[in-house]
Amino acid sequence: MIDLSVIIVNWNTKRLLLDCLDSIFKQTKDLNYELIMVDNGSTDNSIEEVEKHGVHILRVGGRLDATSAPVLERKLSRWELWKRQANG
């Protein structure tokens, strides 16, 4: 069972993102958690760096704004469905 889901929205903030992941890894030693990065079409190799750490990545393709919540909700819903199917 997962104790915590961390969802990080990213767009070309590789250094900040890696610092954030480092902090999460240090603070969650006693938790069963998952990390999900929602990427808005980064071009700074953020995705490649994050993949090295086993973070699940959802690519949305374009920048999210205040009107993008339905898009994100659909993608996360598909993620949850996939996760349930994969775990039997």
C-alpha positions as CSV (number, residue, x, y, z in Angstrom):
1,M,0.0,0.0,0.0
2,I,1.3,3.5,-0.9
3,D,1.5,5.9,2.0
4,L,2.2,9.0,-0.1
5,S,2.0,10.1,-3.8
6,V,4.1,13.0,-4.8
7,I,3.2,14.8,-8.0
8,I,5.6,17.3,-9.4
9,V,4.8,19.6,-12.3
10,N,7.9,20.5,-14.4
11,W,8.8,22.6,-17.3
12,N,12.5,23.2,-17.9
13,T,13.5,23.3,-14.3
14,K,16.0,20.4,-14.2
15,R,18.2,21.7,-11.4
16,L,15.3,22.7,-9.2
17,L,13.6,19.3,-9.9
18,L,16.7,17.3,-9.0
19,D,17.0,19.3,-5.7
20,C,13.4,18.6,-5.0
21,L,13.9,14.8,-5.6
22,D,16.9,14.8,-3.4
23,S,14.9,16.3,-0.6
24,I,12.1,13.8,-1.1
25,F,14.5,10.9,-1.0
26,K,16.0,12.1,2.2
27,Q,12.6,12.7,4.0
28,T,10.7,9.6,3.0
29,K,12.9,6.8,4.2
30,D,10.2,5.2,6.3
31,L,7.3,5.7,3.8
32,N,6.1,3.6,0.9
33,Y,5.7,6.3,-1.7
34,E,5.5,7.0,-5.5
35,L,6.8,9.9,-7.4
36,I,5.0,11.2,-10.5
37,M,6.4,14.0,-12.6
38,V,4.0,15.8,-15.0
39,D,6.2,17.3,-17.7
40,N,5.0,20.2,-19.8
41,G,7.3,19.6,-22.8
42,S,10.6,20.3,-21.2
43,T,13.6,20.7,-23.5
44,D,16.4,20.8,-20.8
45,N,16.8,17.0,-20.4
46,S,14.7,17.0,-17.3
47,I,13.0,13.8,-18.3
48,E,16.2,11.9,-19.0
49,E,17.6,12.9,-15.6
50,V,14.4,12.0,-13.7
51,E,14.1,8.6,-15.4
52,K,17.4,7.7,-13.8
53,H,15.7,7.9,-10.4
54,G,12.7,5.7,-11.2
55,V,10.2,8.5,-11.2
56,H,7.0,7.9,-13.2
57,I,6.6,10.5,-15.9
58,L,3.4,11.8,-17.5
59,R,4.1,13.9,-20.6
60,V,1.4,16.4,-21.3
61,G,3.1,17.9,-24.3
62,G,2.4,21.6,-23.8
63,R,2.5,24.0,-20.9
64,L,-0.3,23.6,-18.3
65,D,-2.2,26.6,-17.2
66,A,-5.2,27.2,-15.1
67,T,-7.5,25.8,-17.8
68,S,-5.5,22.5,-18.0
69,A,-6.8,20.8,-15.0
70,P,-9.1,18.5,-17.0
71,V,-6.2,17.3,-19.1
72,L,-4.1,16.5,-16.1
73,E,-7.0,14.8,-14.4
74,R,-7.6,12.5,-17.4
75,K,-3.9,11.6,-17.6
76,L,-3.7,10.9,-13.8
77,S,-6.9,8.8,-14.0
78,R,-5.3,6.7,-16.8
79,W,-2.2,6.4,-14.6
80,E,-4.3,5.1,-11.7
81,L,-6.1,2.6,-14.0
82,W,-2.8,1.3,-15.4
83,K,-1.4,1.0,-12.0
84,R,-4.3,-1.0,-10.7
85,Q,-4.2,-3.3,-13.7
86,A,-0.4,-3.8,-13.4
87,N,-0.8,-4.7,-9.7
88,G,-3.5,-7.3,-10.3
